[in-house]
Amino acid sequence: MRMDSSPARKLPMPSPSPVRPPEKRPEERFSLPRRVKKRRKVFSMRLGLDMTFLFLVIILLIIGLIMMFSASYPSAYAYKNNSAAYLMKQSVFAAGGLFVMMLLSYFDYHHFHKLAYIVLGIALVSLVVVLIMPGNGGVKRWIGIGDITIQASEIAKFAVILFLAHWNSKHFKKMDTFLYGVLPSIILLVVISVLLILEPHYSGIVIIGLLIAAMMFVSGVKMRYFVIAIALIAAVVAVLAVTGMLSYAMTRLHGWGQALHPETDEMYQLTYQTRNSLYAIGSGGFWGQGLGQSRQKFLYIPEVQNDFVFAVVCEELGFIGALIILCIFALLVWRGITISMHARDKFGSLLGMGLSIQIGLQVILNIMVITDWLPNTGISLPFFSYGGSSLITLLAQMGIILSISRTSNLERA
């Protein structure tokens, strides 16, 4: 039997039918190039803002307006013949500040990267312009535009935080070096301090110096540089004190800690405001005298609606009321830092932390001033002290933190 050794025939395989690409939807046919897609929108909803932070801001603003009015109506009636004069102006500032805050909450904070040098330039120019403006009692701190006054140091605080957030995030891996981590901060502090000394505005120097130190710390600058900086600052202060350039500050230091025990008539007048602030705090007791029942606000505490409004809070709401308000401040700072720590980039993290730390610093310093733990200097209490530029600037900064919250990896409340 003959075997067929020829190979088996292969059947032809059917040719595959061409696969058609999926039909593009009409909106995809005209899609933008990839590089254009990466451009960030100036205004957007993103993930939604943090309601906890927003509620804390609104609560503090409402309480601040109520307490500012309660503290200010006697002096408003005495000097302006209208008990609600300060409240009416502050309410307008609050409304404008809320509008700016909500607007900035939709603004993508990443665009501030490009504005860091511009904002810093505006701050430095304003600090120079204020020196040629007419002063008040030998002090030049405000730029007058009609009935509106702008405090240049408020712009400088924000400019410092923004610039260092920009610089430190850009060179984050080099923060342990002197050239990138320390030198820019030193130059910034020296330039701004010189301009503030000429005003003079020493409390502004203290706040900005502490803000710069805080930004350096959260950016990872080594601790040995802080020790060197403290030694250098102490040496500079000693030289300025010997040369008499700190005469304005030394006048305030002269009455520090002697409010309740003045030794001379001059010292009695010098510590008059602080002494009546201590009387107000002490008379508040545990539960307070009741809302609107303060006695020291009846022209005993000069300019009570400004830096010493919290003394009236203590007198009227007592230890419990003051403690609750301080706890709300602490929650606001904690929530702001939490939002910032969960930001998706270093710039947002540093910017949000700097703005949150500023609130905490000013609250602590203001409380220390009204209780005579620090010399009597012009440190306002956020949301409570009267002042249009400071309130609008503060609410604008809260809007930036809300903008950061829209992209942070944080569970929404």
Backbone torsions as a table, in degrees:
resi	resn	phi	psi	omega
1	MET	NA	129.6	-174.1
2	ARG	-90.5	129.4	178.3
3	MET	-92.7	135.7	178.1
4	ASP	-86.4	113.0	-176.5
5	SER	-92.6	3.1	-179.5
6	SER	-70.0	144.5	-177.8
7	PRO	-65.6	151.5	-178.9
8	ALA	-68.0	141.4	179.7
9	ARG	-75.7	138.6	177.7
10	LYS	-93.6	128.8	178.3
11	LEU	-73.4	137.5	-179.9
12	PRO	-64.5	133.8	178.8
13	MET	-81.7	138.9	178.0
14	PRO	-66.2	134.4	-179.2
15	SER	-68.5	134.6	-178.8
16	PRO	-66.1	141.2	178.1
17	SER	-73.2	139.4	-178.6
18	PRO	-60.5	135.3	-179.5
19	VAL	-86.2	121.7	179.4
20	ARG	-81.5	135.6	175.7
21	PRO	-63.7	148.4	-179.6
22	PRO	-60.0	140.7	-179.8
23	GLU	-65.3	126.9	179.8
24	LYS	-75.3	141.9	174.6
25	ARG	-70.7	157.2	-176.0
26	PRO	-55.9	-37.7	-178.0
27	GLU	-74.0	-15.6	-179.3
28	GLU	-91.9	-16.3	-176.4
29	ARG	-68.3	-25.5	-176.7
30	PHE	-117.7	39.7	-178.0
31	SER	-69.6	150.0	-179.4
32	LEU	-77.2	158.2	175.1
33	PRO	-59.1	158.9	-175.4
34	ARG	-60.9	-40.9	-177.5
35	ARG	-65.0	-28.1	177.8
36	VAL	-75.1	-33.7	179.8
37	LYS	-62.1	-28.0	-176.3
38	LYS	-78.0	-12.3	178.2
39	ARG	-66.3	136.1	-176.7
40	ARG	-85.0	142.1	174.7
41	LYS	-73.4	144.2	179.6
42	VAL	-68.6	-44.1	178.9
43	PHE	-123.5	131.4	179.4
44	SER	-161.7	159.4	179.6
45	MET	-79.3	-37.4	-176.0
46	ARG	52.4	-128.9	-174.0
47	LEU	-90.7	-1.2	-177.7
48	GLY	95.6	146.7	-176.3
49	LEU	-81.7	165.2	-178.1
50	ASP	-84.4	111.1	-175.2
51	MET	-70.2	-30.8	178.2
52	THR	-60.9	-47.5	179.3
53	PHE	-63.6	-42.2	179.8
54	LEU	-61.9	-44.6	179.8
55	PHE	-63.3	-39.5	178.6
56	LEU	-63.4	-39.9	177.5
57	VAL	-63.5	-46.1	-178.9
58	ILE	-63.8	-42.0	179.7
59	ILE	-60.9	-47.2	179.9
60	LEU	-64.7	-37.8	179.7
61	LEU	-65.5	-42.7	-179.9
62	ILE	-66.1	-47.7	178.6
63	ILE	-61.9	-39.7	179.8
64	GLY	-62.8	-41.7	177.9
65	LEU	-64.7	-42.5	179.6
66	ILE	-62.6	-46.6	-176.5
67	MET	-73.3	-33.2	176.3
68	MET	-64.9	-40.1	177.3
69	PHE	-66.5	-43.4	179.6
70	SER	-61.0	-37.8	-178.5
71	ALA	-78.3	-26.1	-168.0
72	SER	-101.9	-14.6	-171.0
73	TYR	-66.0	-30.6	176.0
74	PRO	-65.6	-45.9	-179.9
75	SER	-70.1	-32.5	177.5
76	ALA	-65.1	-39.8	178.4
77	TYR	-69.4	-37.5	-177.0
78	ALA	-72.1	-39.4	-173.0
79	TYR	-102.9	-23.3	-177.3
80	LYS	-121.4	-0.3	178.4
81	ASN	58.2	28.5	179.0
82	ASN	-153.0	111.3	-175.2
83	SER	-62.4	-27.4	-176.9
84	ALA	-100.1	17.6	-175.1
85	ALA	-60.4	-48.8	-178.9
86	TYR	-69.7	-37.8	-179.9
87	LEU	-63.9	-42.1	-178.5
88	MET	-61.8	-45.8	179.3
89	LYS	-66.4	-44.1	-178.4
90	GLN	-65.4	-32.9	177.8
91	SER	-66.2	-38.3	176.4
92	VAL	-64.5	-43.4	177.9
93	PHE	-63.0	-39.7	179.7
94	ALA	-64.6	-42.3	178.9
95	ALA	-63.5	-44.3	177.2
96	GLY	-63.8	-39.8	178.6
97	GLY	-65.2	-38.8	177.4
98	LEU	-64.0	-39.6	177.9
99	PHE	-62.7	-45.6	178.9
100	VAL	-63.9	-39.6	179.8
101	MET	-61.0	-47.8	-179.5
102	MET	-68.0	-34.9	177.2
103	LEU	-63.3	-45.5	-179.4
104	LEU	-71.4	-23.2	177.9
105	SER	-66.7	-25.7	175.7
106	TYR	-89.6	-15.6	-179.1
107	PHE	-76.6	129.9	-179.9
108	ASP	-70.6	114.3	-173.8
109	TYR	-62.6	-18.6	179.6
110	HIS	-60.4	-26.3	-179.8
111	HIS	-68.7	-17.4	175.9
112	PHE	-67.3	-18.6	174.0
113	HIS	-53.8	-43.5	-177.4
114	LYS	-75.8	-19.7	-174.6
115	LEU	-97.0	-1.2	-173.1
116	ALA	-59.1	-49.0	-178.5
117	TYR	-70.2	-34.2	178.9
118	ILE	-65.7	-45.9	179.9
119	VAL	-64.8	-40.1	177.5
120	LEU	-63.4	-40.5	177.7
121	GLY	-63.0	-41.3	177.5
122	ILE	-61.9	-41.1	-179.7
123	ALA	-63.5	-44.3	-179.5
124	LEU	-66.8	-39.5	177.6
125	VAL	-64.2	-40.9	179.2
126	SER	-65.3	-34.5	177.8
127	LEU	-70.1	-27.1	175.5
128	VAL	-79.7	-43.0	-179.0
129	VAL	-61.2	-38.3	-176.9
130	VAL	-63.0	-23.8	-179.1
131	LEU	-72.4	-22.8	179.8
132	ILE	-98.9	0.3	177.2
133	MET	-83.5	154.2	176.1
134	PRO	-63.4	134.4	-176.3
135	GLY	-91.5	-177.8	178.8
136	ASN	-130.6	105.2	-178.5
137	GLY	66.6	35.4	-179.7
138	GLY	81.3	3.5	-179.0
139	VAL	-112.9	131.3	179.8
140	LYS	-120.6	102.5	-177.1
141	ARG	-132.0	-10.9	-170.5
142	TRP	-122.9	144.7	172.5
143	ILE	-104.9	117.2	-177.3
144	GLY	-90.2	126.5	174.9
145	ILE	-126.4	92.1	-174.1
146	GLY	67.5	-126.6	177.8
147	ASP	-87.5	-1.7	-176.9
148	ILE	-101.8	134.0	175.8
149	THR	-118.0	136.3	-179.9
150	ILE	-115.6	125.8	178.0
151	GLN	-86.6	117.8	-173.6
152	ALA	-62.6	-32.2	-177.7
153	SER	-65.8	-26.9	177.4
154	GLU	-65.4	-39.5	176.6
155	ILE	-67.2	-38.0	-178.0
156	ALA	-65.0	-37.0	179.3
157	LYS	-61.1	-47.7	179.9
158	PHE	-66.3	-40.2	-179.1
159	ALA	-61.8	-39.9	179.3
160	VAL	-63.5	-46.6	-179.7
161	ILE	-62.6	-45.6	-178.0
162	LEU	-63.7	-46.5	-178.3
163	PHE	-63.1	-45.2	-178.5
164	LEU	-69.3	-33.5	174.9
165	ALA	-63.7	-40.7	178.0
166	HIS	-65.6	-51.8	-176.0
167	TRP	-66.3	-48.2	-175.5
168	ASN	-68.1	-33.0	176.8
169	SER	-72.9	-34.2	179.3
170	LYS	-69.4	-34.3	-178.7
171	HIS	-118.2	38.8	-172.2
172	PHE	-60.4	-35.8	-177.9
173	LYS	-76.2	-7.3	-179.4
174	LYS	-112.3	14.8	-175.9
175	MET	-68.1	-17.2	179.3
176	ASP	-85.3	3.6	178.2
177	THR	-102.4	154.3	-179.7
178	PHE	-69.5	-38.5	-174.9
179	LEU	-63.7	-42.6	-176.0
180	TYR	-100.1	-31.0	-174.4
181	GLY	-91.8	-25.7	-172.1
182	VAL	-119.2	-46.6	-173.0
183	LEU	-58.7	-46.1	178.3
184	PRO	-59.9	-38.0	179.4
185	SER	-67.4	-38.3	178.8
186	ILE	-64.7	-46.1	179.3
187	ILE	-60.4	-44.2	179.3
188	LEU	-61.7	-44.8	-179.8
189	LEU	-64.6	-42.1	-177.8
190	VAL	-65.6	-46.5	-177.5
191	VAL	-62.4	-47.8	-178.2
192	ILE	-69.1	-37.5	-179.6
193	SER	-64.1	-40.5	178.1
194	VAL	-60.9	-44.2	179.7
195	LEU	-66.8	-37.0	179.1
196	LEU	-73.5	-30.8	176.6
197	ILE	-64.4	-35.7	-178.7
198	LEU	-70.7	-17.9	-178.2
199	GLU	-68.3	-53.1	-6.2
200	PRO	-89.9	153.4	-179.2
201	HIS	-148.2	77.9	-173.4
202	TYR	-73.4	-31.2	177.4
203	SER	-66.7	-32.7	174.7
204	GLY	-63.8	-37.9	177.2
205	ILE	-63.3	-42.1	-179.5
206	VAL	-61.8	-47.6	-178.1
207	ILE	-64.8	-46.4	-179.1
208	ILE	-66.1	-38.5	176.5
209	GLY	-61.5	-42.1	178.4
210	LEU	-68.4	-36.3	177.1
211	LEU	-64.4	-42.9	178.2
212	ILE	-62.6	-42.8	178.3
213	ALA	-63.1	-40.7	179.2
214	ALA	-64.5	-42.3	179.2
215	MET	-64.9	-37.6	176.8
216	MET	-65.6	-40.4	-177.5
217	PHE	-65.6	-48.5	-178.2
218	VAL	-70.8	-15.4	178.0
219	SER	-88.2	-6.4	174.7
220	GLY	96.3	20.1	176.6
221	VAL	-68.8	139.9	-175.8
222	LYS	-67.0	148.3	-174.5
223	MET	-66.5	-26.9	-177.9
224	ARG	-63.4	-29.0	178.2
225	TYR	-69.9	-31.3	177.4
226	PHE	-68.2	-39.1	178.4
227	VAL	-63.4	-43.9	178.9
228	ILE	-64.5	-40.8	-179.1
229	ALA	-64.3	-41.8	179.1
230	ILE	-62.4	-41.6	178.6
231	ALA	-63.8	-42.3	179.7
232	LEU	-66.5	-41.6	179.0
233	ILE	-63.5	-41.7	177.8
234	ALA	-61.0	-40.5	179.2
235	ALA	-66.0	-42.0	179.4
236	VAL	-64.7	-43.9	178.5
237	VAL	-61.0	-40.8	178.6
238	ALA	-62.6	-42.1	179.2
239	VAL	-65.0	-44.4	179.2
240	LEU	-63.7	-37.7	179.7
241	ALA	-67.3	-39.4	-179.6
242	VAL	-68.5	-38.2	-178.5
243	THR	-80.2	-4.6	177.4
244	GLY	83.4	9.6	-179.4
245	MET	-78.1	-8.1	178.8
246	LEU	-109.2	30.1	-175.9
247	SER	-61.8	-39.4	179.1
248	TYR	-63.1	-43.7	179.7
249	ALA	-69.8	-36.2	-179.0
250	MET	-66.4	-29.3	176.1
251	THR	-63.2	-41.5	177.4
252	ARG	-68.7	-39.1	-179.9
253	LEU	-66.7	-27.4	-176.9
254	HIS	-62.1	-32.3	-179.2
255	GLY	-99.1	5.4	-176.5
256	TRP	-68.2	127.1	177.1
257	GLY	82.3	3.5	-176.9
258	GLN	-118.0	17.7	-175.4
259	ALA	-62.4	-40.1	-177.2
260	LEU	-87.0	-11.5	-178.6
261	HIS	-136.6	63.3	178.8
262	PRO	-69.6	136.7	-176.2
263	GLU	-92.7	-23.2	-179.1
264	THR	-133.5	168.0	176.8
265	ASP	-64.5	-35.8	178.0
266	GLU	-63.6	-41.6	178.9
267	MET	-68.2	-33.3	178.6
268	TYR	-62.8	-44.3	178.6
269	GLN	-69.4	-36.1	-177.6
270	LEU	-66.6	-34.8	-176.0
271	THR	-103.1	16.4	-174.9
272	TYR	-59.2	-47.6	-177.0
273	GLN	-64.9	-46.2	-178.7
274	THR	-65.8	-38.6	-178.7
275	ARG	-63.8	-44.5	179.1
276	ASN	-70.0	-26.9	172.7
277	SER	-64.7	-42.4	177.9
278	LEU	-66.3	-37.4	175.6
279	TYR	-60.3	-42.8	-179.2
280	ALA	-64.1	-44.2	-179.3
281	ILE	-64.4	-42.9	-178.6
282	GLY	-68.6	-36.3	-177.7
283	SER	-76.0	-13.3	178.3
284	GLY	-69.7	-30.4	179.2
285	GLY	62.1	-150.1	-175.2
286	PHE	-82.2	-43.6	-174.9
287	TRP	-105.2	-12.6	178.5
288	GLY	88.6	165.6	179.2
289	GLN	-81.6	-12.6	-177.3
290	GLY	109.4	148.6	-178.5
291	LEU	-60.9	126.7	-179.5
292	GLY	85.4	-1.2	-173.1
293	GLN	-100.7	14.4	178.6
294	SER	-65.7	144.4	175.8
295	ARG	-100.0	-35.1	-174.8
296	GLN	-70.1	-18.2	179.9
297	LYS	-74.9	-11.7	179.6
298	PHE	-80.9	65.6	173.3
299	LEU	68.6	11.6	174.3
300	TYR	-82.3	-35.7	177.2
301	ILE	-101.5	110.0	179.9
302	PRO	-63.9	141.8	177.6
303	GLU	51.6	45.1	-173.7
304	VAL	-64.7	-24.1	-178.5
305	GLN	-74.7	-9.2	-177.3
306	ASN	-97.2	-105.1	-171.1
307	ASP	-77.2	-18.3	-173.6
308	PHE	-109.0	22.4	-178.9
309	VAL	-66.2	-28.8	-177.7
310	PHE	-71.7	-20.2	174.0
311	ALA	-64.6	-39.4	176.6
312	VAL	-68.9	-35.9	175.0
313	VAL	-57.3	-45.9	179.9
314	CYS	-65.0	-38.0	-178.6
315	GLU	-70.0	-39.5	-174.7
316	GLU	-87.1	-36.4	-176.8
317	LEU	-103.5	-8.7	176.6
318	GLY	73.1	-173.4	-179.2
319	PHE	-61.9	-41.1	-177.8
320	ILE	-64.0	-48.5	-179.6
321	GLY	-62.5	-43.2	179.0
322	ALA	-64.2	-38.9	179.7
323	LEU	-65.3	-39.9	178.8
324	ILE	-62.4	-42.9	179.9
325	ILE	-64.8	-41.6	178.2
326	LEU	-65.0	-34.4	176.8
327	CYS	-66.4	-37.1	177.1
328	ILE	-65.5	-40.8	174.9
329	PHE	-59.3	-44.9	-179.6
330	ALA	-62.5	-39.9	177.6
331	LEU	-64.0	-39.4	179.2
332	LEU	-63.1	-46.7	179.7
333	VAL	-63.9	-43.4	179.2
334	TRP	-61.7	-43.6	-179.2
335	ARG	-67.1	-38.9	177.9
336	GLY	-62.8	-42.3	178.4
337	ILE	-67.5	-38.8	178.4
338	THR	-62.5	-44.5	176.6
339	ILE	-58.7	-44.3	-176.5
340	SER	-67.5	-38.0	-179.7
341	MET	-67.6	-22.7	178.4
342	HIS	-98.3	9.7	177.1
343	ALA	-65.0	155.6	-174.4
344	ARG	-87.1	-1.4	178.6
345	ASP	-147.1	160.6	-177.5
346	LYS	-64.7	-37.5	-178.4
347	PHE	-61.6	-48.9	178.7
348	GLY	-62.1	-38.9	-180.0
349	SER	-64.1	-48.0	-178.0
350	LEU	-69.7	-39.4	-179.9
351	LEU	-64.3	-46.9	-179.6
352	GLY	-65.9	-39.8	179.4
353	MET	-66.6	-39.4	178.1
354	GLY	-62.9	-43.8	179.5
355	LEU	-66.6	-37.1	178.3
356	SER	-69.5	-41.7	179.7
357	ILE	-63.7	-35.4	179.5
358	GLN	-58.9	-42.1	178.5
359	ILE	-61.3	-48.9	-179.8
360	GLY	-59.5	-41.9	179.5
361	LEU	-62.2	-46.2	-177.0
362	GLN	-67.6	-35.5	177.1
363	VAL	-64.3	-48.1	-178.8
364	ILE	-61.8	-46.3	-177.8
365	LEU	-66.4	-38.7	178.6
366	ASN	-63.7	-44.1	178.9
367	ILE	-63.3	-38.7	179.9
368	MET	-68.0	-31.7	178.4
369	VAL	-70.6	-47.7	-175.5
370	ILE	-71.2	-17.8	177.0
371	THR	-100.5	8.6	176.1
372	ASP	67.4	22.6	172.5
373	TRP	-82.6	-18.9	174.4
374	LEU	-130.9	156.7	177.0
375	PRO	-60.6	154.0	-177.9
376	ASN	-70.9	102.6	178.7
377	THR	-130.4	166.4	-174.7
378	GLY	-80.2	78.5	177.3
379	ILE	-116.9	112.7	-175.7
380	SER	-81.4	159.3	177.1
381	LEU	-98.1	119.3	-177.4
382	PRO	-54.6	137.3	178.1
383	PHE	73.0	-15.1	-174.5
384	PHE	-109.3	-45.0	-175.2
385	SER	-69.7	143.5	179.4
386	TYR	-71.1	138.1	177.8
387	GLY	156.3	124.6	-175.3
388	GLY	-74.5	-49.7	-176.4
389	SER	-64.6	-38.9	-179.0
390	SER	-68.4	-39.5	-178.6
391	LEU	-70.0	-44.3	179.8
392	ILE	-65.3	-41.8	177.7
393	THR	-62.7	-41.9	179.8
394	LEU	-62.4	-47.1	-179.1
395	LEU	-68.0	-32.8	175.0
396	ALA	-62.9	-40.2	177.6
397	GLN	-66.4	-35.8	175.1
398	MET	-64.5	-33.4	176.0
399	GLY	-64.4	-36.1	177.8
400	ILE	-66.0	-41.2	177.4
401	ILE	-63.7	-39.3	176.0
402	LEU	-63.8	-35.5	175.9
403	SER	-64.2	-40.1	177.1
404	ILE	-64.2	-36.6	-178.9
405	SER	-65.1	-23.1	-179.0
406	ARG	-69.4	-19.0	-179.8
407	THR	-118.7	-0.9	-176.5
408	SER	-77.7	150.4	178.4
409	ASN	-82.1	66.1	-172.7
410	LEU	-129.5	136.1	177.8
411	GLU	-66.6	125.5	-177.7
412	ARG	-73.6	138.7	177.5
413	ALA	-86.7	NA	NA
